[in-house]
Amino acid sequence: MSDTTAIEAAVLRRLLQHLDDNKQVQNIELMNLAGFCRNCLAKWYVAAAAEQGETLDYEEARERIYGMPYSEWKEKHQQPATAEQLAQFEQAAKK
């Protein structure tokens, strides 16, 4: 593994730890502010695996990103989106 790859891997691990330490930050907030969320990371994970010739399904990737099965994370940590959050999300989707 090159130094760059090792650094990038460490950065991803740190990002995932940061998200895990801040479970109160909801995916819709991430989408509204940054244009990506934990589910996006899982999709990118699947795509990167495929680029490397690896097969990884979306649910397995989400478990790696969330640190637990998505259904469990959702039950424990996901809050309903507010009307304001949904409106902001819809507005961004129109752009």
DSSP file (Angstrom, degrees, kcal/mol; ACC not computed):
  #  RESIDUE AA STRUCTURE BP1 BP2  ACC     N-H-->O    O-->H-N    N-H-->O    O-->H-N    TCO  KAPPA ALPHA  PHI   PSI    X-CA   Y-CA   Z-CA
    1    1 A M              0   0    0      0, 0.0     2,-0.0     0, 0.0     0, 0.0   0.000 360.0 360.0 360.0 132.8    0.0    0.0    0.0
    2    2 A S     >  -     0   0    0      1,-0.1     4,-2.6     4,-0.0     5,-0.2  -0.286 360.0-109.9 -73.2 162.5    1.4    3.4   -0.9
    3    3 A D  H  > S+     0   0    0      1,-0.2     4,-2.4     2,-0.2     5,-0.2   0.903 120.9  51.8 -57.7 -41.1    1.8    6.2    1.6
    4    4 A T  H  > S+     0   0    0      1,-0.2     4,-2.8     2,-0.2    -1,-0.2   0.924 110.0  47.8 -62.2 -45.2   -1.0    8.1   -0.1
    5    5 A T  H  > S+     0   0    0      1,-0.2     4,-2.5     2,-0.2    -1,-0.2   0.906 111.7  50.1 -63.3 -42.0   -3.3    5.1    0.1
    6    6 A A  H  X S+     0   0    0     -4,-2.6     4,-2.1     2,-0.2    -1,-0.2   0.900 112.2  47.9 -62.9 -41.2   -2.4    4.5    3.8
    7    7 A I  H  X S+     0   0    0     -4,-2.4     4,-2.4    -5,-0.2    -2,-0.2   0.933 111.9  49.2 -65.1 -45.9   -3.1    8.1    4.6
    8    8 A E  H  X S+     0   0    0     -4,-2.8     4,-2.3     1,-0.2    -2,-0.2   0.896 110.6  50.7 -61.8 -39.8   -6.4    8.1    2.7
    9    9 A A  H  X S+     0   0    0     -4,-2.5     4,-2.4     2,-0.2    -1,-0.2   0.902 110.3  49.7 -63.4 -41.3   -7.4    4.9    4.6
   10   10 A A  H  X S+     0   0    0     -4,-2.1     4,-2.3     2,-0.2    -2,-0.2   0.881 109.4  51.9 -64.8 -38.1   -6.6    6.5    7.9
   11   11 A V  H  X S+     0   0    0     -4,-2.4     4,-2.7     2,-0.2    -2,-0.2   0.919 109.3  49.5 -65.2 -43.0   -8.6    9.6    6.9
   12   12 A L  H  X S+     0   0    0     -4,-2.3     4,-2.8     2,-0.2     5,-0.2   0.928 110.6  50.2 -61.2 -44.5  -11.7    7.4    6.1
   13   13 A R  H  X S+     0   0    0     -4,-2.4     4,-2.2     1,-0.2    -1,-0.2   0.909 111.7  48.5 -59.9 -40.8  -11.3    5.6    9.4
   14   14 A R  H  X S+     0   0    0     -4,-2.3     4,-2.6     2,-0.2    -2,-0.2   0.905 110.9  50.3 -66.5 -41.4  -11.2    8.9   11.2
   15   15 A L  H  X S+     0   0    0     -4,-2.7     4,-2.7     2,-0.2     5,-0.2   0.933 111.5  48.1 -60.6 -46.5  -14.2   10.2    9.3
   16   16 A L  H  X S+     0   0    0     -4,-2.8     4,-2.3     1,-0.2    -2,-0.2   0.891 112.2  49.3 -63.1 -39.0  -16.2    7.1   10.2
   17   17 A Q  H  X S+     0   0    0     -4,-2.2     4,-2.6    -5,-0.2    -1,-0.2   0.914 110.4  51.0 -65.1 -42.0  -15.1    7.4   13.8
   18   18 A H  H  X S+     0   0    0     -4,-2.6     4,-0.8     2,-0.2    -2,-0.2   0.924 111.8  46.5 -61.1 -45.5  -16.2   11.1   13.8
   19   19 A L  H >< S+     0   0    0     -4,-2.7     3,-0.5     1,-0.2    -1,-0.2   0.894 112.6  50.6 -63.8 -38.9  -19.6   10.2   12.4
   20   20 A D  H >< S+     0   0    0     -4,-2.3     3,-0.7     1,-0.2    -2,-0.2   0.878 109.2  50.8 -65.8 -37.5  -19.9    7.4   15.0
   21   21 A D  H 3< S+     0   0    0     -4,-2.6    -1,-0.2     1,-0.3    -2,-0.2   0.654 114.3  46.5 -72.5 -14.7  -19.0    9.8   17.8
   22   22 A N  T X<  +     0   0    0     -4,-0.8     3,-2.1    -3,-0.5    -1,-0.3  -0.391  63.0 149.7-125.7  53.4  -21.7   12.2   16.5
   23   23 A K  T <   +     0   0    0     -3,-0.7    -1,-0.1     1,-0.3    -2,-0.1   0.733  65.4  73.1 -60.3 -22.3  -24.7    9.9   15.9
   24   24 A Q  T 3  S+     0   0    0     -3,-0.2     2,-0.7     2,-0.1    -1,-0.3   0.719  74.6  93.2 -67.4 -18.4  -27.0   12.9   16.7
   25   25 A V  S <  S-     0   0    0     -3,-2.1     2,-0.1    -6,-0.2    -3,-0.1  -0.673  77.7-142.6 -76.5 115.4  -26.0   14.4   13.4
   26   26 A Q     >  -     0   0    0     -2,-0.7     4,-2.0     1,-0.1     3,-0.4  -0.437  14.8-120.0 -82.9 152.4  -28.7   13.1   11.1
   27   27 A N  H  > S+     0   0    0      1,-0.2     4,-2.8     2,-0.2     5,-0.2   0.877 113.8  56.1 -57.9 -39.4  -28.2   12.0    7.5
   28   28 A I  H  > S+     0   0    0      1,-0.2     4,-2.5     2,-0.2    -1,-0.2   0.858 105.9  51.9 -64.9 -32.4  -30.6   14.6    6.2
   29   29 A E  H  > S+     0   0    0     -3,-0.4     4,-2.2     2,-0.2     5,-0.3   0.915 110.2  48.3 -66.9 -42.5  -28.6   17.3    8.0
   30   30 A L  H  X>S+     0   0    0     -4,-2.0     4,-3.4     2,-0.2     5,-0.9   0.927 112.8  48.4 -61.5 -44.6  -25.5   16.0    6.3
   31   31 A M  H  X5S+     0   0    0     -4,-2.8     4,-1.2     4,-0.2    -2,-0.2   0.926 113.3  47.2 -61.7 -44.7  -27.2   16.0    2.9
   32   32 A N  H  <5S+     0   0    0     -4,-2.5    -1,-0.2    -5,-0.2    -2,-0.2   0.852 123.8  31.6 -67.4 -34.7  -28.5   19.5    3.4
   33   33 A L  H  <5S+     0   0    0     -4,-2.2    -2,-0.2    -5,-0.2    -3,-0.2   0.851 137.3  16.0 -91.4 -38.3  -25.2   20.9    4.5
   34   34 A A  H  <5S-     0   0    0     -4,-3.4    -3,-0.2     2,-0.3    -2,-0.2   0.555  92.2-119.2-118.6 -11.7  -22.6   18.8    2.6
   35   35 A G  S  <<S+     0   0    0     -4,-1.2     2,-0.3    -5,-0.9    -4,-0.2   0.640  86.7  69.3  80.1  12.7  -24.5   17.1   -0.2
   36   36 A F        -     0   0    0     -6,-0.8    -2,-0.3    -9,-0.1     2,-0.2  -0.976  55.2-174.8-152.8 162.4  -23.6   13.6    1.1
   37   37 A C     >  -     0   0    0     -2,-0.3     4,-2.1    -7,-0.1     5,-0.2  -0.791  50.0 -76.5-144.2-172.8  -24.5   11.3    4.0
   38   38 A R  H  > S+     0   0    0     -2,-0.2     4,-1.9     1,-0.2     5,-0.1   0.878 128.7  53.8 -60.4 -38.5  -23.6    8.0    5.5
   39   39 A N  H  > S+     0   0    0      2,-0.2     4,-2.2     1,-0.2    -1,-0.2   0.877 105.8  53.1 -66.0 -36.4  -25.6    6.2    2.9
   40   40 A C  H  > S+     0   0    0      2,-0.2     4,-2.7     1,-0.2     5,-0.2   0.926 106.5  52.9 -61.6 -43.9  -23.7    8.0    0.1
   41   41 A L  H  X S+     0   0    0     -4,-2.1     4,-2.3     1,-0.2    -2,-0.2   0.902 108.1  51.2 -57.7 -40.7  -20.4    6.8    1.7
   42   42 A A  H  X S+     0   0    0     -4,-1.9     4,-2.3     2,-0.2    -1,-0.2   0.903 109.7  49.3 -64.6 -40.3  -21.7    3.3    1.6
   43   43 A K  H  X S+     0   0    0     -4,-2.2     4,-2.3     1,-0.2    -2,-0.2   0.911 111.7  48.6 -64.4 -41.3  -22.6    3.6   -2.1
   44   44 A W  H  X S+     0   0    0     -4,-2.7     4,-2.8     2,-0.2    -2,-0.2   0.868 108.7  54.8 -64.9 -36.0  -19.1    5.0   -2.8
   45   45 A Y  H  X S+     0   0    0     -4,-2.3     4,-2.4    -5,-0.2    -2,-0.2   0.930 108.7  47.4 -61.7 -47.0  -17.7    2.1   -0.8
   46   46 A V  H  X S+     0   0    0     -4,-2.3     4,-2.3     2,-0.2    -2,-0.2   0.924 113.5  48.3 -60.2 -45.5  -19.5   -0.4   -3.0
   47   47 A A  H  X S+     0   0    0     -4,-2.3     4,-2.2     1,-0.2    -2,-0.2   0.910 111.6  49.1 -63.3 -42.9  -18.3    1.5   -6.2
   48   48 A A  H  X S+     0   0    0     -4,-2.8     4,-1.1     1,-0.2    -1,-0.2   0.894 110.2  51.5 -64.6 -39.1  -14.7    1.6   -4.9
   49   49 A A  H ><>S+     0   0    0     -4,-2.4     5,-3.0     1,-0.2     3,-0.6   0.928 109.5  50.0 -61.7 -44.1  -14.8   -2.1   -4.1
   50   50 A A  H ><5S+     0   0    0     -4,-2.3     3,-1.8     1,-0.2    -2,-0.2   0.892 105.5  56.5 -62.3 -39.7  -16.1   -2.9   -7.6
   51   51 A E  H 3<5S+     0   0    0     -4,-2.2    -1,-0.2     1,-0.3    -2,-0.2   0.794 108.3  48.9 -61.5 -26.8  -13.3   -0.8   -9.2
   52   52 A Q  T <<5S-     0   0    0     -4,-1.1    -1,-0.3    -3,-0.6    -2,-0.2   0.336 124.6-105.1 -93.9   5.8  -10.9   -3.0   -7.3
   53   53 A G  T < 5S+     0   0    0     -3,-1.8     2,-0.3     1,-0.3    -3,-0.2   0.640  79.1 131.9  81.7  14.7  -12.6   -6.2   -8.6
   54   54 A E      < -     0   0    0     -5,-3.0     2,-0.6    -6,-0.2    -1,-0.3  -0.741  52.5-136.3 -99.9 147.8  -14.3   -6.9   -5.2
   55   55 A T        +     0   0    0     -2,-0.3     2,-0.4    -3,-0.1    -9,-0.0  -0.919  33.3 159.4-104.6 124.0  -18.0   -7.7   -4.8
   56   56 A L        -     0   0    0     -2,-0.6     2,-0.1   -10,-0.2    -6,-0.1  -0.974  30.0-137.2-143.8 124.0  -19.6   -6.0   -1.8
   57   57 A D     >  -     0   0    0     -2,-0.4     4,-2.3     1,-0.1     3,-0.2  -0.461  25.4-111.0 -85.2 162.2  -23.4   -5.5   -1.5
   58   58 A Y  H  > S+     0   0    0      1,-0.2     4,-2.7     2,-0.2     5,-0.2   0.865 115.2  52.0 -58.8 -43.3  -24.9   -2.2   -0.3
   59   59 A E  H  > S+     0   0    0      2,-0.2     4,-2.0     1,-0.2    11,-0.3   0.887 110.2  49.4 -64.9 -37.8  -26.2   -3.6    3.0
   60   60 A E  H  > S+     0   0    0     -3,-0.2     4,-1.7     2,-0.2    -1,-0.2   0.904 111.6  49.4 -65.7 -40.7  -22.7   -4.9    3.9
   61   61 A A  H  X S+     0   0    0     -4,-2.3     4,-2.2     1,-0.2    -2,-0.2   0.910 109.1  52.0 -65.0 -41.5  -21.2   -1.6    2.9
   62   62 A R  H  X S+     0   0    0     -4,-2.7     4,-3.3     1,-0.2     6,-0.3   0.891 106.6  53.9 -62.8 -37.7  -23.7    0.3    5.1
   63   63 A E  H  X S+     0   0    0     -4,-2.0     4,-1.8     1,-0.2     5,-0.4   0.892 109.0  48.9 -63.1 -37.6  -22.8   -2.0    8.0
   64   64 A R  H  < S+     0   0    0     -4,-1.7    -2,-0.2     2,-0.2    -1,-0.2   0.891 116.2  43.1 -67.1 -38.5  -19.2   -1.0    7.6
   65   65 A I  H  < S+     0   0    0     -4,-2.2    -2,-0.2     1,-0.2    -1,-0.2   0.924 122.0  37.2 -73.1 -45.3  -20.1    2.7    7.4
   66   66 A Y  H  < S-     0   0    0     -4,-3.3    -2,-0.2     2,-0.3    -3,-0.2   0.681 101.3-128.0 -82.0 -19.0  -22.6    2.6   10.3
   67   67 A G  S  < S+     0   0    0     -4,-1.8    -3,-0.2    -5,-0.3    -4,-0.1   0.590  86.4  41.1  80.0   9.5  -20.6    0.1   12.5
   68   68 A M  S    S-     0   0    0     -5,-0.4    -2,-0.3    -6,-0.3    -1,-0.2  -0.946 111.0 -57.9-169.7 166.9  -23.8   -2.0   12.8
   69   69 A P    >>  -     0   0    0      0, 0.0     4,-2.2     0, 0.0     3,-0.5  -0.326  50.6-124.3 -56.5 140.9  -26.6   -3.1   10.6
   70   70 A Y  H 3> S+     0   0    0    -11,-0.3     4,-3.1     1,-0.2     5,-0.2   0.886 109.7  57.3 -57.0 -41.4  -28.4   -0.1    9.2
   71   71 A S  H 3> S+     0   0    0      1,-0.2     4,-2.0     2,-0.2    -1,-0.2   0.881 108.6  47.0 -59.0 -38.1  -31.8   -1.2   10.5
   72   72 A E  H <> S+     0   0    0     -3,-0.5     4,-2.2     2,-0.2    -1,-0.2   0.922 113.1  47.9 -68.4 -45.0  -30.3   -1.3   14.0
   73   73 A W  H  X>S+     0   0    0     -4,-2.2     4,-3.1     1,-0.2     5,-0.7   0.929 112.0  50.6 -60.8 -44.8  -28.7    2.2   13.6
   74   74 A K  H  X5S+     0   0    0     -4,-3.1     4,-1.2     1,-0.2    -1,-0.2   0.911 111.4  47.5 -60.4 -44.7  -31.9    3.6   12.2
   75   75 A E  H  <5S+     0   0    0     -4,-2.0    -1,-0.2    -5,-0.2    -2,-0.2   0.887 120.9  36.8 -64.2 -39.7  -33.9    2.3   15.1
   76   76 A K  H  <5S+     0   0    0     -4,-2.2    -2,-0.2    -5,-0.1    -1,-0.2   0.819 134.0  13.6 -83.4 -32.7  -31.5    3.6   17.8
   77   77 A H  H  <5S+     0   0    0     -4,-3.1     2,-0.4    -5,-0.2    -3,-0.2   0.658  90.0 101.5-126.0 -21.4  -30.4    6.9   16.3
   78   78 A Q     << -     0   0    0     -4,-1.2   -54,-0.1    -5,-0.7   -53,-0.0  -0.573  48.6-162.6 -81.1 130.1  -32.4    8.2   13.4
   79   79 A Q        -     0   0    0     -2,-0.4     2,-0.1   -55,-0.1     3,-0.1  -0.739  32.9 -92.2-101.8 153.5  -34.9   10.9   14.2
   80   80 A P        -     0   0    0      0, 0.0     2,-0.1     0, 0.0    -1,-0.1  -0.406  47.4-109.8 -62.8 141.2  -37.8   11.9   12.0
   81   81 A A        -     0   0    0      1,-0.1     2,-0.1    -2,-0.1    -3,-0.0  -0.461  31.8-122.5 -70.7 142.9  -36.9   14.7    9.6
   82   82 A T     >  -     0   0    0     -2,-0.1     4,-2.5     1,-0.1     5,-0.2  -0.393  22.4-110.0 -79.9 164.0  -38.5   18.0   10.3
   83   83 A A  H  > S+     0   0    0      1,-0.2     4,-2.4     2,-0.2     5,-0.2   0.887 121.3  52.6 -60.3 -38.8  -40.6   19.8    7.7
   84   84 A E  H  > S+     0   0    0      2,-0.2     4,-2.4     1,-0.2    -1,-0.2   0.915 108.9  48.7 -64.4 -43.4  -37.9   22.4    7.4
   85   85 A Q  H  > S+     0   0    0      1,-0.2     4,-2.4     2,-0.2    -2,-0.2   0.921 112.6  48.2 -62.7 -44.1  -35.2   19.7    6.8
   86   86 A L  H  X S+     0   0    0     -4,-2.5     4,-2.6     2,-0.2    -1,-0.2   0.898 111.0  50.5 -64.2 -40.7  -37.4   18.1    4.2
   87   87 A A  H  X S+     0   0    0     -4,-2.4     4,-2.3     2,-0.2    -1,-0.2   0.912 111.4  48.2 -63.4 -42.5  -38.1   21.4    2.4
   88   88 A Q  H  X S+     0   0    0     -4,-2.4     4,-2.2     2,-0.2    -2,-0.2   0.902 112.0  50.0 -64.1 -40.6  -34.4   22.2    2.3
   89   89 A F  H  X S+     0   0    0     -4,-2.4     4,-2.0     2,-0.2    -2,-0.2   0.923 111.2  48.2 -63.5 -45.3  -33.7   18.7    0.9
   90   90 A E  H  X S+     0   0    0     -4,-2.6     4,-1.1     1,-0.2    -2,-0.2   0.891 110.1  52.6 -63.1 -39.8  -36.3   19.1   -1.8
   91   91 A Q  H >X S+     0   0    0     -4,-2.3     3,-0.5     1,-0.2     4,-0.5   0.918 109.9  48.0 -62.1 -43.6  -35.0   22.5   -2.7
   92   92 A A  H >< S+     0   0    0     -4,-2.2     3,-1.0     1,-0.2    -1,-0.2   0.861 106.2  58.2 -65.3 -35.3  -31.5   21.1   -3.1
   93   93 A A  H 3< S+     0   0    0     -4,-2.0    -1,-0.2     1,-0.2    -2,-0.2   0.768 100.2  58.2 -66.8 -25.0  -32.8   18.3   -5.2
   94   94 A K  H <<        0   0    0     -4,-1.1    -1,-0.2    -3,-0.5    -2,-0.2   0.673 360.0 360.0 -78.0 -17.4  -34.3   20.7   -7.7
   95   95 A K    <<        0   0    0     -3,-1.0    -1,-0.2    -4,-0.5    -2,-0.2   0.487 360.0 360.0 -75.6 360.0  -30.9   22.3   -8.4
